[in-house]
Amino acid sequence: MTIPMLPKARSTTPALFDHVVFIAMENEGFSSVLGNGTQSNCASQITLFICSLLPVGSTASNYCSWYFASDGTCHSSSSMHCSAACYTMVTSGADITTCSDGTCNNLSNTNIFDQIASATNPTLQWKGFCEDNCPRGSDHFPPLQYTSSSSSDCTATYQTSENCFVKTCTTCTGSAVKDDQLIYELGHGRANYIWFTPTDCHNMHGSSTEGCSSSSNTDCTSSSVQTACIPYGDNYLKQILVGGGTLASPDSNSILGSTLLTSPSYRTLLYIWWDENQFSPNLQLGKIINSGLISNAASNEYSTLHMVESNFGLSALANAASASTMSDLFTSLSPTANFDNTWFLNPSPASGSVVLLNGAAVTGLVSPDCYNFGCSGSSATYYDTVQKGSFPWGSIHGALSVPNNASVSINTALLSATRLSNSRYHLFIALYYQLGSAVTGCNRVLDQANGSCTMTNGQCTGTGCTTSQWFDSQIRVENIGGANSAIGTQDTYDPNDASGTYTHVFGYDEVFAQTNVGQAFTVVNFRTDVLFQRAAKVWGVSLATAKTLVGVEIGLEGYDVETVSATLFSFSFSSGVTQYQPGLPVTVTDCRFADTDLVDGANQGKTVDIVDAATMASAFGSKIGQSSYEPLADTAQIGKIDIVDAAIVAYYFDRTC
């Protein structure tokens, strides 16, 4: 063990999200909009924006939004489609087989709006938004389908009223996009359940009666006009989701740029939902989503309702009780997230997608060029990171405040990784140290191929000597060729910048954990000065060299991958170190450090004692009591190697001590 941490996943929390926002789209099949669910296969020629959401969202490829039988069969017959009843099913769980366009109204079924309005939790609220005076009435807008909610119009008082619906932009016609009331609600975080129905001009349905543009004034279910209607809806989603901005930097007056989707104070699920198809498109976005996940589990309208009810602690209505909760779409974590706009988003220009959602930095690394054309090697490296502070290449992204004797805490999760057999990627934390003056070092200690340099009394001789004023020191979770690198694997590198922006840095990395897709890990009390000492030692640079930690970069890097995604939840520096506090005598049932049994053979009682500490020190090439020793042998960080260090090693290897 080299860096104290516990690579354990957290348990699922009772409420994964505190707000859910539905955007209701219409009448398209999954493959017509999302291909097979991967960005490389997505129908990018007509859904360029929607395809860009896949690496940072999840989708269910077997979602039946047609009429389905009690045995779960998803019927493909067009005569059995649910149309307006899809909206009833997804909000009440009722199988309204006789309900169709124009007749889904005055329903008495208990529904999600009733549940929320009468919830035990008095802060639970709902709000509905129907675009442009709701021209289709109850057909596409659930609050108008039920007698209990159909009279709850609060268009004139939307800024103060809840448990009601709003008819937006009542004087707009045609393709106008103006949803100020919805954006206002998303900026104030009152309603927990928000439903938004665009007009047929915008939702991929198409209509000749609502003043739509000539490119979409027909029924979009016809294959001959899908190429007109689908991209029209794709462009509309881009307008309302990011406005004049981008996915990485959405307009503040857009859905993804709103407070509910950017503030660390909220955990918001954005659910883009389509009705009426044997297998319909769907997308889920938010920090609690398994980014890049394509679920093959069978699901339907009842599943969506049950997912919402389960999250808010409500009883399942009607058929929702026997449906899934689509739990595989969500990460098992729901931690506090604290990334904000003081972090610089740094996606690869051609392949990256880094966005801030509810205070989490969601990365989605895609390398389509490598995937399609077989490029390889570091020249084809792709990256998705967030940065703060100053760096060797001269970029300054805000001020980095680091306490003395700082320790680091970070919470993150690897959510997807595909095409592993020929790939290399790593999820990393890089700390950039600027030295008081340039020094010379030699990385031959680990990189035997880099010249024949040697260090003697601080002097570098031979080929491969590097002079720099910067250290780029990283801890990583690393995967090469589909296999996780072993914990403790070290490497050095000299990333000479061919552009001439900067010359050299002392590069060092160490693998500190192994993790698989869907797992989360937490680093706590990782000492910044220890990482510098570790890096300086292998470069032959004095551990006493004056340095200042001025930059931090966190994210993904790799090549020859199809997709890799991760969510970065929280990051912080703190002063001092929380040390292990010994109490009662500590016993070890089975503690191992690397390949060395810490419990000496003579001590059959497996009691941790000073001999174990000596064994550990020896494994690091150190001795107890030495004034100069390998820093990481002192796991308690108290300036000496003793019995406490051995106990900590046992603890971090998840043994009972």
N, C-alpha and C positions, 0 to 999 in steps of 0.2 A: 504494500500500500504506500502511495506516495502523497496523495492529497486527501485529507479527511472529507468524506461525503457519504451520503446514504442514497444509492440509486434505487429508490423505492417509489412505486406508483401510489398516488393517494386514492382513498376510497371515494366512491361516488357520493356527492352531497344530495340532500333531499330536493333542492331546487337548483337546477342547472342554469336557469335564466330568470331574470326578474321582469323582463319585458319581451314580448313577441310581436313582430310586425309582419303581417301578411300582405303580399301584393298578389292580387288575383289576375292571372292570365288565362287565355282561352284556346281550346280546340286544336292543339297540336300534339303530335306524337313525339316520344322521347328522342328517337333517332333523327327526326327532322330538325330538332333544335340543338341537341347535345351529342349527336353521333353515338359513340359507345360510352360516353362519359369522361373520356380523357381529352385533354386539350389538343394533343397531337392528332386525334381522330375526330375532333369536334367539327361540326359543319361551319368552319370558320369563314367560308366565303359569304355566308349570309347571316351568321350570328357572331361576328367578330368580338363584340363586347361580352356577350354572355359566356362565350368560350373562355375569355380571360378570367372569369370568376371561378372556374373549376379548380385551379390549384389552391385557392384560398377558401373554398367551400366544400360541401359534401352534397351527394345526390343519391337518390334511391332509384335504381334502374328498373325495378319490377314494381313500380307504383301503379296500381290499378285505379284509374280515375274514370272508369266506365261503370256500367251496372255490374255488380258482382253478386254471386249466389251465396247462400249461407255457408257453403262448404269452402268458400274462399276463391272459387273459380272466377277468373276475370273474363267476362264474355267479350268477344270481338265483334259481335253482330251490331251493326249501326242502329238496328231497331231497338236495341236494349241500352242505348246510351242514357246517361242520367241528366245531362244538360243542367237546368236550374236545380234539379234535385241533388246534384253534386255539392252545391253550396249548402243545402239543407243537411246532407249527410255529414259534412265536415264540421258543422256547428251544432248538431243535435244528436248525431248517431242514429237518427231515425231512417228506416228504409221506406222512403216515400215513393213507392213505385208508380203511383198515379200522378205524381207531381211533375209538371212539365213547364216549359216557358209560358208565362202568362197565368199560371195557376198555382205557383208556389207562393201563396200569400195567405194571410189570416190563419196561419198554422198555430196550434195550441201546444205543440211539443216543447217540453223543457229543453233549453238550449244553453250554450256557453255564456250568452249574455245574461240570462237569468242567474246562472251559477255565480258569475263574477259579481253581479250587482247585489246578491244576497249572501256573499261569502262571509265566513266568520271573521276573516281578516278585513277590517274596515277600510284599509288602504288599497285594496284590489279594485281596479276600475277598468272599464273598457271604453273605446271610442272608435267609431266607424267613419270612414271617409269615402264618399261616392263622387267620382269626378264629373264635373260639368253638369250639375243638376240631375245626375242619375237617370240618363235617358232610357235605360233598359229596366228601370224600376226594380222590382223584387227578383227578376230573373237572375241577376248577377250580384245582388247585394243582400246578404243574409239578414241584416237588421230589419229590412222591410218585409221579410218573409213571416215574421212571428208577430202575433197580436201584442205580445208583451213588450216589444221594442219598436214596433213600426211607427209609433207616434212620438218617438223620442228625438225629434229634430232639434238640434241646437246650433244650426248654422249661424244664427245671429249672436250666439253667446259661447262660441267654441273655446274662447280663451279662459273661460271660468267654469264651464260645465263639463261633467264627465258622465259616463254611462249613457251615451247618446251618440247620434250620428250627424255628420256634416255633409252638406251638398256643396262641393267646392266650385269655385269659379263659375257662378251661376249664369253669367252673361257670356261665357266663352263659347266659341263654336269651332268646328273643324279640328285642326291638328294642334291647337294651342296647348301649351304645357304651362300651367300655373296652379301650383298646389301649395300656396302659402300657408293655408290652415294646417295641412299635414306637417309641413316643415316646422311650424310653430310648436305643434304638439311634440315632435321629436326633439325639440330644443328644450323642453321643460320637464319631460319625464314623469308626467302624472299618470297617464293610462298605461296599464300593464299589458292589455290585449288590444292591439290596433289592427283593424281590417281596412284595407284600401282597395277599391275597385276602380280601375281606369275604364275609360269608355272603349267601345268596340273599335274606335279609331286607333287605339294604342295597345290593346291587349292581345293582338294577333288574331282576333276574331274577324274583323273587317265588317263594314256596314255601308250601305249606300244611302242611309237615311240620316246620318249624323254629321254630314259635311266633311267626311274624310277626304284626304287627298286622292287624286286619281290613281295613285299607285296602290291603294289599299281599299278601294270602295266596293269590295265584293266579299263573298264568303270565303274566308281563308281555309276552310276545310277542303276546298277543291285543290288538287295537286297542281293544277295548271297555274294557280296564283300564289302558291306557297312562297315562291321565290320573291314575291313582292311584299306579302303580308308579314312574313317572319322577320326579314331585315328591318321593316318599318317598326315592328315591336321591339326589336333589338336596339334600334337607335333611340326609341322612347325610353327604354330602361336605362340606357346610358345617360340620357338627359336628367332623369329624376334621381338616379343613384349617385352620379358624380358631377353633374352639371357641366360647367366649362372646364372642370379639372380633369384629373386622371384617377385611376384606381389607387395609385400610390399617394396621390394628393388631391382628394376630392374637394370640390367647391364647398365652402361652408354653408351655402344655401341649397344643399342637396341632402339626400337621405344618408349616404355613407359619410358625409361631412358633418352630420348633425351631432348634437351632444349625446344622444342615446347610443350612437354607434362609435363615438370616439373617446368619450370620457371613461377613465378608469373606475368611476363611481357606479357604472351600470354594466350589467351583463345582458346584452340584448341579442335575441335570436331574430334574424331577418330571414323570412321564409317566402321565397318566390314560388308560387303554386299555380299549376295549370289544371283545368278541369277537362272532363269528357274525352278520354282516350283510353284504349286498352292498356297502354303503358305511357303515362304522361310525363313530360319534363317536370323537374322540381330542383330547386337549389336552396341550400341552407347556409347562411353566413353568420359568423360571430366567433368570439374567442373560445366558446365552449364547443365548437364544431371540430370534428376530425377532418381537418383540411385535406383535400385531395381524395377523400374516401368515396368509393363507388360501392354502395350497398346493393347486394343481390337478394336481400331478404324480401319476401312478399309483404307488401304494405298497401294501404288504401286510405280512403277518406276517414274511416273510423280510427285508423292508426294515428293520423294527424291529430284528431280530436283527443284521443286517449293520451298522447304525448303531452299536450297542453294541460289537460286535466291532472295528470299525474304530477307534472311539474309544480302546479299551483296548489296541490293538495286537495283537489276537488274529486268527488265521486264520478266514476265513469258512467256516461249516459248510454242507455239502450245498447246498440251493437258495439259501441266503443269498448265495452267491458271485456269483450273477448278478443279484441284486436291488440296488436303489438303497440309498444310505445316508441318504436323506431330508435331505441336506445343506442344502437351501434353507430348512429350518426354523430354521437356526442363523445367528446373526450371524457375520460373518467375523472378529469380534474375540473374544479370550479374555483380556482384560487383568486386571490386579489391580484389584479394586474396594474402596473404602474408606468408603462411606457406612454409618453405623451409627445407633443409636438416639439419638445426641446431635443428630441433625438432625430438625427438625420437619417432618412430612409435611403438605402443605397442598393437598389436592385440592378442586376445585369441589364444593360440597355436592350439586348435582344431577347432575353429569356426570363428576367426576374420579375417578381411581383411581391412587393413588401407593402402591407397596409396595416394601419392601426385600427383595430376594432375593439371597442370597450376597454381600451388601455392595454391590450395585448398586441404584440407585433406578430402578425401572421405572415410567414414566408412561404412562397411557392416557387421553387426553383425548377425551371423547365429548360432543357437544352435540345430544342427540336433539330438544330443543325447537326449535332452529333448523332441524334437518333436517326435522322433521315439519310445522312451522308457519311456516317461512320468516322467522323473526325475523332482524334484521340490526343491524349497528352495534355500537359499543362497549358499549352498554347490555346486549348479549347476550354479553359476553365470558366465556369459560371459561378455566380455568387449572389447571395441575397442577405444583406446585413443591415443592422442599425448601428449608428456611430454617434459618439459624443466626445468632444474635446479636440485635441490637436494631433496631427499625424505627420510622418516623415515626408509625405508628398505635399505638405503645406496646407491642407484643408483644415479649417478651424470651424467646428460645429458646436458652438456653445461652450460654456465654461464647465470644466470637470472639477468638482469639489471632492477631494479625497482626504479623509481624516488621517492623522498620524497612526502608524501601526494598523492600517486599515485591513479589515476582513471583508470578504465578498459573500453575498447571498444571492442566488439566482434560482429561478424555477422555470423549467422549460420542458417541452415534450416533443419527441420525434413522431410525426403523425403519418407520414407515408414515404415510401422509397421503392421505386420500380426500376427494372433493368439493372440488376445488381451484378450479373456475371462478369461484365466488362467495365464496371464503373469504379469510381473512387469519389467518396464524399466525406465531409466531416462537419459536424455541428460544433462550433467553437466559441470560446471567449478569448479575445486577444487583448492584452494589456500593453500599451505603448509607453515605454519609459524613455525620456530624453535625458542624456547624460550631461554633466557639467561641461565636459569637453570631449573631443573625439579620442577614442582609444583604439588599440589594435588587438584583434583576437584571432583565434584559429578554430575552425569547426571540425577539424580532423578527428576529434574525439569520437564523434558519432558518424560523420560523413566521410568514410574512408576513400570515397572516390574523388574528393575535392582536394587535389593537390597533395603535397607532402609537408605541410607546415607543422611546426612544433612550437610550443610555448616554453620559454625558460626564463625564470625571474621576471615575468611580465613582458618579455620581448618575444615577438613572433618572427620566426625565420622559416625560409623555404617558400614554396608556392602554395597559394590558397589563403594567405593572410588577408584579413578584412579589417578595414578601418571605418568606424562609424561613430555617430553620436546618438544612435537609436537602438533600442531593443524592442522587437516584436515577439512577445512571449505568450504562448497560447496553451490552454488546456482544451482537450478535444474528446468527443465521441467520434470514432473514426471507423469507416467501413471500406475495405479494399477488396474488390472482386467478389463481393457478396458476403465476406467474412468480417466480423468485428475484430479490430485490432486489440491485442491484449492490453489490459490495464498495466500502466507503467511503461509502455512503449514510448521511446524518446526519439526525436530527430532534430537536426539543425538544418537551416537553409539560409541562403543569402539571396533574398529576392531583389537582385539588381534590377532597377527599373529601366528598361530599354528606351523609354521615352525621354529619359534625361531629367525627369522631374526631381528625382532624388537618386543617389548613387547606391548606397548599401544600407542594410540594417542587419543587426544580429538577430537572426530568426531562430526561434526555439519552440518546439511543441511537445506536449506529453499527453498521452491518452490516460484519462482519469476515471473513465466509466465505460461500461458496455450497456447498450440499450437496444431494444427492438422496436419496431413500429408499434405505436399505440401505447408505449411506455413513457412515463415521465420521470424526471430525475431532479433532484434538488442538491445544490451545492451550498453548504453553510460553513461559515467561519473559515473560508479558504483565504490564506494570508497572501496579500499582494507582494510583500517583501520576500516571502519564501519562494514564490515563482521567479522573482528576479534573481535570487541567489542560485536557484537551480539552473537558470539559463546562463548566468555569468560563469558558473563553474565549468560547464561543458565547453564554453567558448574560451576558457582560460583567462577571463577578465576578473580582476580583483573584486571580491564580494563587497569590499568597502567603497567601491566606486560611487561617487555622488550621482544621484539620479532623481528624477521627478516623474511620477506617474501622471501623464497628461492626456491620454486618450484611451478609450475602450471601444471595441468593436465586437458585436455578437451576431451570429447568424450561421448561414450555410455556405459551403463552398464545395465544388466538385466538378467532375467531368465524366463524359460517357454515361450520363444518367438520363433517363427519360423524365422522371419527376422525383423530386424530394421536397417534402414540406415539413415545417416545424412551427410550433407556436411558442413564442417567448412571452412568459407571463410577467415576471417581476425581476427586478435587479436593484441591488442597493449596496452601498458601502457603509460600514460602520466602524467606529473606533474601538480598539481593544479586541480581545478574543474571549469568547465564552469557553472557559476551560473545563475539562472533566474534573469533577470534584469527588475524590475517593471518600467512601464512607465505611460501610462494613467490609470485611475481607472479601475480595473478589475471587471467585473461582471460575475456571474456564472448562467448559465441557468439550469443546473441540475448536480451538482457535489456530488458524494458520495464517502465516504471513508469506505471500508468494509461495515458494516451494519449501519453506523452512518452518518446521514445527516450533512454535514459540515456547511451548512447554517442554522443558528439558527432560530427557529420558529418566534422569534420576528422581525426578519429582513425580511419582506416580499419583499423588493426590491431586495433580493438575491445579495447584494453587499458584496464582501469578506471584512471582517474586523477583528479586533483583537479577537472578540468572536469566530470566526471560528478557529483561531489559537489555542485558549484555548481549544476548543472542541477537536481538533486533539491531542493536548498535553495530555489531559485527557484520550483519547482513548489509548494512549501509557503508561499511568500510570505516566505521567510527569506533570509539571506545568511550565507556562511561567516564565522565570527568574531564575529557579532553576540552581544551579551550577552543579548539578548532574542530568542528565536526560537521557531518552532513546535516544541513538544517532540517530536512524532512524526517530525520530519525527522532527529532524532538517534537512528537506529535502534539504534546500539550502546550508547546510554544512558551515554555517558562525558563528557557536558557540552560537546560540540562537534560540529560537522558536518565530517566529513572523508571520506577515501577509503574507510574501512571501512564507512561507512553505505551508500555506493553498492554495495559488494560484497554487503552483507547483503540489500539490496533484490533484487538479481539472484538470490541464493540462494533467497529466499522465493517468488520467482515460478517456482521449479522449473527454472531455467535452469542450464546448465553454466558455471561461472565459474572 
